[in-house]
Amino acid sequence: MPIPHYEYKYIAEGSLLYTWSDNTIMGFSHTHYSGVGMTSGGDILFQPTVGNKMQIVPGPADNPDEGYRSWFSHDEETASPGYYSVMLRDYNVKVELTSARRVAFHRYTFPETADANIIIDLGHQIGTAPAPGDHLVPVIVDGYLKGHTGFDAGFVYDAMRIKALEKPKPPVPLSSGRSGLEYYLKSGYTPVDKVTESVSNTLELAYDDWCIAQMARALGKDDDYTLFMERAKNYSNVWDRDTEFMRPRKSDGSFLEMAEGKEQEIVEKDGHRYYRYFDPLLVGVRPNRHYTESNAWQYIWSVQHDVAGLISLFGSNDRFNKKLDSFFDMNPAISGPKYIGVVGTIGQYVHGNQPSHHVAYLYNYSGEPWKTQYWTRQICEQLYRPGPGGLCGNEDMGSLSSWYVLSAMGFYPVTPGNPVYSIGSPLFGKTIIRPARGVEFIIEAENNSPVNKYIQSATLNGEPLDKPQISHGDIMKGGRLSFVMGPEPRFDPGQGNKPD
């Protein structure tokens, strides 16, 4: 259900969104995250207003006249299960909120006026501490490149570009901006002695920059495309060739010292805390950790926008594949302090947490697609089951379920922002997708069974599939993707051609 927002507050500070002592409202959020293990979301904020002067910031709680925020009184407020209403005194607008099972509703009753407005703040957020990266960006870019263009693309692009280049301006809190942006712009990475979860943050920002580049190219902004594609390579700035990990790096350019049996310590300086030593198996707890809910083994692979570039850091397909083999085969244990989110494990692969979700598909890019077929089928069969508790971890906005649905059909989007799907191992003999009225995309898997998990041959609309991928356009046009399955690895489309 949508909720009113009173102030920029964070659960980590012991504050709640709704506080009885508040007497102003900045707006009403329409989106909330489901199953993310914390209070979060509210990325889109609505505020009805009246007047011919448009405000673009909410203004402070003690002086709402400086923005679009409004006074309210509890005497004009009603709340019951499934329903909330309040009168915005500044505008004489009655707001009512309710929801159905899957849809939330706002109703605004305005006074008679020629100056009724609804402000939509696309950058508003609630939650704990800043998350790494800027992941509204890939959602927007992926949708736009898949044909969802019913919005002002130029306006939204400009907002993404500004956020990628500048800190938020008051009264918007710095926490609404990109974490560690000043260091990222200066050095090409976020340093461990300045930024929480610094390695993850660097990798995620590089991917987000790549996504902005894709939208810049689509909009004909060639200079921006060049700028952000160059920044998309920043992942390499935390690559340590000696350990073959994305390793925490300090502001002086040095890598964090290896643990090598030392007892872990916490460094605290200027209000910032971090673990003193680098341990590839350490997840740890926030705010000390180097990676977001993961360790170095799980974050090596978070370069989905440039897998070929990641492979080149290893030096060869063979070295890349050996590291990836170890990832799935090694002991799942992690170093203490333990983190409860490490669930649904196969080796160091953690399906119960999102940074690993694309990893099983990376063999498609390194010349061994049959291993992608093996591991995607294994994950489907081992880590999902019907009934309560059927998901192996936190659903996080449907990510575990959507991974299963897509992978069970036989493909997965490794890189949102690139409208292609990497081929895995279809779970069903026949699947029909209906992307539009009268259009069908059919996936067939001949001889499919729990034993016959390997693709022997594949055709798209009768033509041999030359890469282990299909495009979003292939699905939207309709057609037929046909596999012949067998018990032994044989399928290598295009004699080693890699996905785009």
N, C-alpha and C positions, 0 to 999 in steps of 0.2 A: 504494500500500500504506500502511496506517496506520503511524505512527511514534511512538516514545517521545519525550516532551519532558522535558528536564532543567532548563532555566533559561530565563528571559526573555532571549533573546539575539537579536541582529540582524546580518544579513549585512553591513550597512554598517559595523559595528564590527569586522569580520573574524572574527566568531564563527560557529560552526556549531551546529546543533541538537544533534548528537551529539558529545560530547567525552569521550575515554577517561578523563580524570581525574575526571569527575563520578561521584558515588556515591549520588545521590538522583534519584528520578523523580517528576515532578508529575502525569504522566498520559499518555494515548495519544490522539493526534488521529486522527479518522476521515475528515476532509476535507482535500484539498489542491487548490490551483488548478492547472489545466492550461494551459500555454502563456501564462503571464503575464509571461514574461521575467525572473522573479526567483523566489527561494524565498519562498513566501507561503502563506497559508491557515491550516489548523489551527483554524478558527473554533469547532469543537465538540470539546471535550476530554473524554475518559472516564477515570475513575480508580476501579477497584474498591477497596473498603475493607471493613474489619470493625470493628464497634463500635457502641455505642448512642449515641454522641455524634457528630452530623453536623457536619463542618467545611465551611466555604464558601469558604475561601481556601487556596492550596497551602502557604503557609508558606515561610520562607526556606530556602535550601539548607543553611545551617550549623545549622539547628535545625528539621528537618522535623516535629517533634512539635507545632509551633505550627499546623499545617495538615494537609491530606490527603496531602501528599507522603510518599514512603516511601524508606527506605534500600534499596540493592540491592548485590549483589556481582557482578563479572564472572565469578566462579566458577559462578554460577547463571544465566548468560546465554548464549543461543545465537543465532547469526545465520547465515543462508545465503540464497541467492537465493530470494525469495518467501516467506521464513519468518523470524520473530523470536520469541524467548521469553525471559522473565525471571521471577524470583521476587521478589515484593515482600515484603521481610523484615518490615516493620511489620505486615503483615496475613496473612502466610503464604498469599498468593494467587499462583498461577502464571498468568501472562499469556502468551497466544499470539496472534500476528498473522500474517495471510496475506491473499491476495487472489485473485480471479478476474479475468477481463478487465475487467469493469465494476464489480465489487462487492468491497469490502474486508470482512474478517471479523475480529472479536475473539472470543477464547474465554478466559474467566476460570474457573479451577478454585479454588473456595473450600474452606477446611477446614470440618469440620462445625461449624456455628454457626447461631444464630437471628438474628444481626445482620449478615448480608451486605448490602452496599450497593454501588451504582454511582453515583458522582457524575458529573453531566453539566454541564460548564461551557460555556454558550452564548456567552460573551463572550471566550473565549481566542483569541488570535491570534499568529501568527508572521509575520515578514516583515522588510522593510527599515525605512524610516521610515514615520510615520503617513500614511495616505492621506487625501485630502480627503473631507469628508462622513462619512456613517455608513451605508454602503450595504448592510448587512444589513437595514436598516429597509425599503426598498422591496421587497426579496425576500420578506420575511415578510408585509408588508401586501398586496402583489399576490396572493400565494398565498391569504391568508385571504379576501380579497374575491372570489376566484375559486372559493371553496368548499372550500379545503383547511383544514378546521377541526379536524383530529384532534389538537389540542394544547391546552394550557392557555393560551387567548388572553389572559386577564386577567394571568397571571403574566408572559408575554412582553411584553405591552403595558407593564406596570409597569417592566420592565427597560429597554425602549426610552425610556420617559419619563424615568426617572432619568438615563440616559446623556445625554439631551438637556438636562438641567437642572443636572447636577452633575459635578464632576471625579471620577475614580476614587479610591477610598480605598486607602491602603497595605494590603498589599504589592503591589496591582495597580499597574503602572507608569502614569504619566500618559499615555504614548504609546498606551495602550489606550482612552483617552477621545477625545472630539471635539477635534480640533486647534483651538486658539484659542478654546475655548468661552467663557472669561471675557470676551474682547473682543467676541465675537458677542452675548453676553447684554447687555453694557453699551452697545454702540454700534450693534448691528444689522449689523455686518460684521466681517471679520477683516482687520486692517491689514497692509499690505505690510511695514512696518518692524518687525513683531512675529511674523508667521506666514508660513511657507513656502507658496508657491502660494496666496496669500491670496485672489485673485479666484475661482479655482475653488472654494476651500474655502467661501467665502460662498455661492456659487450652489448648490453641492451640499447644504450644510446647509439652505438655504431649501427645497429640494426634499424633503429628508428630513423636515423639519418638516411639510410639506404631507402627506406620507405618514402620519406619525403622526396628523395631524388626521383623515385618512380612517378610520383604525382607531378613533380616539376616537369618531367619530360612529357607527360601526357598533356600538360597545360601549355607546352611550348616555351617553358622557362629554361632555356639552355644553360645560362650562367649558373642558375641555382642547381640544376642537375649536376653540373661539373663540381660545384662546391660541395654538395652533400654526398656525392659518390666518393669524393676524396676523403671526407670525414668518415664514411662507412668503412674505411680500412683501418680505423683506429683500434679495432680489436687486436691488431698485431702488436700494438704498443704494450700490451701486458703478456705477450707470449714469451715464455722462457724456454729457449731451445735446449738447455741442459736438462731440465726436468720434463720437458714436453707437457707443460701445463700452462694455463692462463694463471699467472702468479701475481699476488699482491705486490704493488710497486709503490714506493714512497715518493714524497714530493721532491726529493733530491735526485730522483731517477733510479735509485738502487732498488733491487728486489728485496722483499722481506726475508729475513734470515730463516733458514730451514730449522725445523724443530729438532730433527735427528736425535730423538730421545730426551731432549730437554723438557722439563716440566713447563707446561704452558703458563704464560703470564698475561696480564692485561695492562696495556699502556694507557694512561690517561693524561691528556694535555689539552688545555684550553677548552675543556668541556667535551672533548671528543675521546672515545674509547675504542680500542681495537686489540685483538690478540697479537702478542709480540712475535710469535713464530709461525712460519708457514708449514702446515701439515696438510697434505693432499686429502686426507680422510676426515678432516675436521669440518663439521658444520657449525656447531656452537650455537650461541644465542645472541639475539640482537640486544644492544647496539654494537657488540664487539666483533661480530663475524665479518668475514671477507667476502662471502657469497650469500645470496638470498636463498635461505632454506635449503641449501645444497652445499656440496663441497667441490674441491677442484676437479675431481674425477667427473662429476656431473655437469660442470660448466665448461669443460674443454670444448664441447660440441656446439655451444651457443653462437655459432657463426652461420646460421642457416641461410643468410643472404649471400654468402660467398663460400660455399663448401669447397670449391676448387682452390680458393685462396687458403683455406684452412689446411687442406691436404698438402699444399705446397710448403706450408710451414713445417710439416713433418718430413718433407723431402721426397716422399714417394707414396704411391697407393699402398705398397706393402707395409711400410712403417705405420701408416694411418690405420690400416686394417688390423695390424697386430695390437695396437693400442685399443681399438674398438673391440676386438675379441677379448682382451683382458678385462675390459669394462663389464662385459656380460658374464664372464667366467669367474671373476675373483670373489673373494669373501665379501659378503655384504656389510660387514661390521664397519662402524665409523668410530672416530676418536671422540672421547668425551670432552665437554659435557654433552649428553645425549640430546638429540632434537626429536620430538615426537612425530614430526612430519615425514620422517624417513620410513615409509611403509610401501608395501607392494613392490618388493625388491626382487631383482634377478641380477646377482652380482652387485655392482654399484649402480646399476640401472634402477631408478626409483620411479615406478609408474604412478605411485600415489601423489606425486608432485610434478608440476608442469614442465620444469626445465628439461626433463628427459623425453618428452613425448615424441619429438621428431627423430630421436637418435637411431631407432631401429631402421629407419629408412635411409640412413646415410650410406649404407653399403651400395645402394644404387649409384652413388656418385663416385665410388672407389673401385668399380669393376667387379664386385661380387654380389650381384642382386639376389642370388639365391639365399644369402644370409639374411637379407631383409625379409624374404619370404618366410624363412624359418622363424625368425624372432617375432615378427608381427603375428604369425599364427600362434606361437607359443604364448605371447602376452594375452591374446584374445581368450585362449583356452585355460590359462593358468590363473589369471588375475581378475576374471569376471565370472559371476555366477548369478542365477536368478534368486529373487527373494531379498529380504532384509539383509543388509551387510554385503550385498552383492558387488559393491564397488570397493576397491582396495585402498582408497584414500579419500581426500577431501574433493568433493565434486567441482568446486571452484567454477561457478557459473556454467556448469554443463560440460567442462572440458573432458572429464573421464568418459562420460556417456557419448559425447560427440566423437572422441577418438575411436571408441568401439564401433559406433555406427559407420563411420567412414572406413575404418580398417576392415570391418567385416564385409563391406562391399568390395574391398580390394584396392583402396588407394587412400592417400592422405596429403593435405597441403603442408609440405615441409616449410614453405616460406610464404606466409601471408603477405600480400603485396605483389606476389608473382602468381598470376592466375593459372597455375598448373597443379596437378596432383601426381604424386609419386606412387608407383605401383607397388603393392605388397602381395598378400595372398588372400584371395576372396574366400570367405567362410561359407557362402551359400552357392547352391547350384545355379540359381537364377535370381537376379534382383532387377526390379524395374524402378527407375526414377522418372517422375513426370514433372519436368521443370516448368511446363506451361500447358495450357489446355490443348489437347491433341498432339502433344509431343512426348515421346518416350525415349529414354536412354536405357538400353538393356545390357546388363552384365551377365554373361553366361560363363560357367566354369564346368566344362565337361570332365567327367571322371573324378569329381571332387569328393574328398573324404578326409577324415583326420590323418590318414597315412599319406594320401596324395596331396601334399601341401605345396609342392613345387610346380612352378609354371614351366610347361614343356614348350609351348608356343602361344603366341598372342596375336590377334588381329583386331583392327579397328575398322569397322564398316567393310570387312573383307580384305583389307590391305594389311600386310605385316606391320606390327608395331615396331618402329625403328628406334625408340627410346623407352625406358621404363617409366613412362608418364603419359597422361592425357591432359588436355587443356580444359579449362572451364567452358570455353566455347564449344568444345566437342560435346559436352553434356547438354548445354543449352540448345544446341541445334537438333539434338536427338540422334540416335544411331545405335550401334551394337558393338560392344567390346566383348570379344570371345577369347576365353582361355581354354587350353587343354592342360589338365593337371596330371601329375605323376608322383611317384614316391622318391625320386632322386633328382638332384639339381641338374637342370639342362638349359634353362632359359637365360639367354644373354642377348637381349634385343640389340640389333645394330652392331654386333660384334664389339661390344664395349662402349657404345654411345652412352653418355651420361645425361641425366635430366637437365633441363635448363635451370 
